[in-house]
Amino acid sequence: YMELLEVGVKEDPHSPRSSFYYARELTFYGRHDEAIAELNRYLALPGSTWNHERAFAMRLIGQSMFGKGEDGTAWYRKAVIEAPEVRESWVELANACYLTSRWEECHSAACTALKIAERQYNYTSKPESWGPLPHDLAAISAYRMGLKDRAIEHGTKALEIDPSDERLKKNLEYYKE
C-alpha cells in the first residue's frame, strides 16, 4: 500500500489528496522525518484548502515531532487556528500540553473542546475526542492548578462516559481526598 501511495505522489505531485494520504501513512509507520516533510509539502500545495484536513495534517506533524522526541505543541496550536470548530484539534492540543505539563493551556484547550458538541463524521474525526479524554484532561489539569472542585466535576463526567475505566475511578478518588 505504501508503495502505491508513493507512486501516486510521484505520478501526480500536485495532488493534495495523494500527498495527504501518503504523509498520513508515513506517520502510521513512524517514519517521522519523511512524514513531516510530506505534510509540509501537502500544506504548501495550492489545492490544499479544506481546513479540517489541513488541521489534521498539522496535528500529524505535531504527532511526528513528539515521535521524534521533540515538542510538537506549536503544530497543535496551528491546527486549532486553522479549524477552531474541530474538537479533535483542541483535544490533541490539550493532550500535548498535558505531556509537557502546561496545565493552564491544557485545561483551556480541553474545556474549549468540550464546548464543541457537533461531531463531524469524516476521516479527520477521532473517536477518543468524543469519549472521556477531554474531561479527563480537564480534570487532571484542574487538579494540577489547585482547582479541586473542577477536577472532581470533570473527573466525574469522564467516569460517567466510561464507568469501567479503573484509572478514571482512581483519579476521581484521588481528587476527592
Secondary structure, DSSP 8 states (H G I E B T S, - for coil): -HHHHHHHHHH-TT-HHHHHHHHHHHHHTT-HHHHHHHHHHHHHSTT---HHHHHHHHHHHHHHHHHTTS--HHHHHHHHHH-TT-HHHHHHHHHHHHHTT-HHHHHHHHHHHHH------STT--GGGGTTHHHHHHHHHHHHTT-HHHHHHHHHHHHHH-TT-HHHHHHHHHHH-
